[in-house]
Amino acid sequence: MLTTETDILSAAESWRGAGRGVALATVIETWGSAPRPVGSHLVVDEEGNFLGSVSGGCVEGAVITEAADVIEDGRPRVLEFGIADETAWRVGLSCGGRIRVLLERVE
């Protein structure tokens, strides 16, 4: 069964309601061949549990790692991954496109 955006946002709300630290990643911009459309979500809790996808799996690890910092310090970040970015190759975004992801703590 596929996870819907509603399921992802419901999980964020539920995890936060249970007292967990939670971060939400949202694709805010894409260029070229991007694996997920604008508006796609990934929710991460303070224990590293996650649900959803912002890249079809190729940059999730980097986003989850950065989410831990967002949960701790509360400062939102915009992450960019793309074909010209050495980081993108390292994490596997070789589809030829670029994505920007907003990462913010859920209050």
C-alpha positions as CSV (number, residue, x, y, z in Angstrom):
1,M,0.0,0.0,0.0
2,L,1.3,3.4,-0.9
3,T,1.6,6.1,1.7
4,T,-0.4,9.2,0.9
5,E,0.6,12.8,1.8
6,T,-2.4,12.8,4.2
7,D,-0.9,9.7,6.0
8,I,2.5,11.4,6.3
9,L,1.0,14.6,7.8
10,S,-1.2,12.6,10.1
11,A,1.9,10.7,11.3
12,A,3.6,14.0,12.0
13,E,0.7,15.2,14.0
14,S,0.4,11.9,15.9
15,W,4.1,11.6,16.7
16,R,4.2,15.2,17.9
17,G,1.1,14.6,20.0
18,A,2.9,11.7,21.6
19,G,5.7,14.1,22.7
20,R,8.3,13.2,20.1
21,G,10.5,15.7,18.4
22,V,9.5,15.8,14.7
23,A,10.7,17.4,11.5
24,L,8.9,17.7,8.2
25,A,10.7,17.9,4.9
26,T,8.8,19.3,1.9
27,V,9.9,19.4,-1.7
28,I,9.5,23.2,-2.5
29,E,11.1,23.4,-6.0
30,T,12.3,21.0,-8.8
31,W,14.2,21.5,-12.0
32,G,14.7,19.0,-14.8
33,S,14.1,15.3,-14.1
34,A,13.1,15.2,-10.4
35,P,12.1,12.0,-8.7
36,R,9.3,13.5,-6.6
37,P,7.0,16.5,-7.3
38,V,6.7,19.7,-5.4
39,G,4.7,19.2,-2.2
40,S,6.0,15.7,-1.5
41,H,6.7,15.1,2.2
42,L,9.0,13.1,4.5
43,V,8.4,13.2,8.2
44,V,11.2,12.2,10.7
45,D,11.0,11.8,14.4
46,E,13.8,12.2,17.0
47,E,14.6,8.5,17.0
48,G,15.1,8.4,13.2
49,N,11.8,6.9,12.3
50,F,10.5,8.2,9.0
51,L,7.6,8.1,6.6
52,G,7.2,9.4,3.1
53,S,9.7,10.4,0.5
54,V,11.2,13.6,-1.0
55,S,13.4,11.9,-3.6
56,G,12.3,8.3,-4.3
57,G,15.0,7.2,-1.9
58,C,18.2,8.8,-3.3
59,V,18.6,11.6,-0.8
60,E,16.5,10.5,2.1
61,G,19.5,9.6,4.2
62,A,21.0,13.1,4.0
63,V,17.6,14.7,4.8
64,I,17.0,12.4,7.8
65,T,20.5,13.2,9.1
66,E,19.8,17.0,8.8
67,A,16.4,16.5,10.4
68,A,18.0,15.6,13.7
69,D,19.7,19.0,13.8
70,V,16.4,20.8,12.9
71,I,14.6,18.9,15.7
72,E,17.2,19.9,18.2
73,D,17.8,23.6,17.3
74,G,14.4,24.5,15.7
75,R,16.0,26.4,12.8
76,P,14.5,25.6,9.5
77,R,16.8,24.8,6.6
78,V,16.5,24.7,2.8
79,L,18.5,21.8,1.3
80,E,19.4,21.6,-2.3
81,F,20.5,18.5,-4.2
82,G,21.3,18.4,-7.9
83,I,23.3,16.9,-10.7
84,A,26.0,19.6,-10.5
85,D,26.3,19.2,-6.7
86,E,29.0,16.8,-5.5
87,T,26.7,15.9,-2.6
88,A,24.0,14.8,-4.9
89,W,26.3,12.2,-6.5
90,R,27.4,11.1,-3.1
91,V,23.8,10.5,-2.0
92,G,22.7,9.1,-5.3
93,L,20.7,11.9,-7.0
94,S,21.9,11.0,-10.5
95,C,18.6,11.5,-12.3
96,G,19.7,14.7,-13.9
97,G,17.5,17.1,-12.0
98,R,17.7,19.2,-8.9
99,I,15.4,19.5,-5.9
100,R,15.1,22.0,-3.0
101,V,13.7,20.7,0.2
102,L,12.4,22.8,3.2
103,L,13.1,21.1,6.5
104,E,11.3,22.4,9.5
105,R,10.5,21.3,13.1
106,V,6.9,20.5,13.8
107,E,5.7,22.5,16.8
